[in-house]
């Protein structure tokens, strides 16, 4: 289940809200509904489409990011992290390549790649 944080949550900041637990099906729905541009990227992160393909290859992986409200001129949906609570050799090898440009990467007992 995708988690959005509402305006009463401490993680909500004036027209921006974070989301978590986004799987391939959820990202596909956002792309189809045009809530995220498949070519969108958070700075040096892979594009939303590349992240979608990664999530498809690794169903245990999830993504998190944020949305900027449509009433702001910088309206967008951005993905800044991919993660998995458990990592196997195949995911570790693929993540090492996929996350090579990440600002932070963990591939020990779990996966987390963050692009700032």
C-alpha positions as CSV (number, residue, x, y, z in Angstrom):
1,X,0.0,0.0,0.0
2,X,1.3,3.4,-1.0
3,X,1.7,5.8,2.0
4,X,1.1,9.6,1.6
5,X,1.7,11.9,4.5
6,X,-1.1,14.4,5.1
7,X,-0.8,18.1,6.0
8,X,-1.1,17.3,9.7
9,X,2.0,15.1,9.5
10,X,5.3,16.5,10.5
11,X,6.7,15.4,7.1
12,X,4.3,17.6,5.2
13,X,5.9,21.0,4.2
14,X,3.8,23.7,2.5
15,X,2.6,22.2,-0.7
16,X,4.8,19.1,-0.6
17,X,4.1,15.6,0.7
18,X,6.3,12.5,0.9
19,X,5.2,9.1,-0.2
20,X,6.6,5.6,0.5
21,X,6.1,1.9,-0.4
22,X,5.6,2.5,-4.1
23,X,5.8,-0.7,-6.0
24,X,5.9,-1.3,-9.8
25,X,2.1,-1.5,-10.1
26,X,1.7,1.8,-8.2
27,X,4.3,3.5,-10.3
28,X,2.6,2.2,-13.5
29,X,-0.7,3.7,-12.3
30,X,1.0,7.0,-11.6
31,X,2.5,7.0,-15.1
32,X,-0.7,6.0,-16.8
33,X,-2.7,8.7,-14.9
34,X,0.0,11.2,-15.8
35,X,0.8,12.0,-12.2
36,X,4.5,11.4,-13.0
37,X,6.3,11.9,-16.3
38,X,8.2,8.8,-17.2
39,X,11.1,11.0,-18.2
40,X,11.1,12.8,-14.8
41,X,14.2,12.4,-12.7
42,X,15.2,13.7,-9.3
43,X,18.5,15.5,-10.1
44,X,21.0,12.6,-11.0
45,X,18.5,9.8,-10.2
46,X,17.4,7.4,-12.9
47,X,14.2,8.4,-14.8
48,X,10.8,7.3,-13.5
49,X,10.7,4.9,-16.4
50,X,14.1,3.4,-15.5
51,X,13.0,3.1,-11.8
52,X,9.8,1.4,-13.0
53,X,11.8,-1.2,-15.0
54,X,14.0,-1.8,-11.9
55,X,11.0,-2.3,-9.7
56,X,9.5,-4.8,-12.3
57,X,12.8,-6.8,-12.3
58,X,12.8,-6.8,-8.4
59,X,9.3,-7.1,-7.0
60,X,10.6,-6.9,-3.4
61,X,12.0,-3.4,-4.1
62,X,10.0,-0.2,-3.4
63,X,10.4,3.5,-4.1
64,X,9.8,6.7,-2.2
65,X,9.8,10.3,-3.0
66,X,7.6,13.4,-2.9
67,X,4.9,15.3,-4.7
68,X,4.6,19.1,-5.1
69,X,1.1,20.5,-5.1
70,X,-0.4,21.5,-8.4
71,X,-1.0,25.0,-7.1
72,X,2.8,25.6,-7.0
73,X,4.8,26.5,-10.2
74,X,7.2,23.7,-9.5
75,X,4.4,21.0,-9.5
76,X,5.8,17.5,-9.9
77,X,6.2,14.0,-8.6
78,X,9.7,12.9,-7.9
79,X,11.3,9.6,-6.9
80,X,14.4,10.0,-4.8
81,X,14.9,6.5,-3.2
82,X,14.7,2.9,-4.1
83,X,14.9,0.3,-1.3
84,X,14.3,-3.3,-0.3
85,X,14.2,-4.7,3.2
86,X,15.8,-7.9,2.0
87,X,18.5,-8.2,-0.6
88,X,19.8,-11.2,-2.5
89,X,22.8,-11.7,-4.8
90,X,20.8,-10.8,-7.9
91,X,19.3,-7.6,-6.5
92,X,22.7,-6.6,-5.0
93,X,24.4,-7.0,-8.4
94,X,21.7,-5.1,-10.3
95,X,21.5,-2.4,-7.6
96,X,25.3,-1.9,-7.7
97,X,25.0,-0.9,-11.4
98,X,21.6,0.8,-11.2
99,X,22.6,2.9,-8.1
100,X,26.2,3.7,-9.2
101,X,25.4,7.5,-9.3
102,X,23.4,7.5,-6.1
103,X,24.4,10.0,-3.4
104,X,24.0,7.2,-0.8
105,X,23.9,3.5,-1.3
106,X,23.6,0.6,1.1
107,X,23.7,-3.0,-0.1
108,X,24.6,-4.9,3.1
109,X,21.6,-6.7,4.6
110,X,19.1,-4.4,2.8
111,X,19.1,-2.1,-0.2
112,X,18.7,1.7,-0.1
113,X,19.8,4.0,-2.9
114,X,19.1,7.7,-2.4
115,X,19.6,10.5,-4.9
116,X,19.5,14.1,-3.6
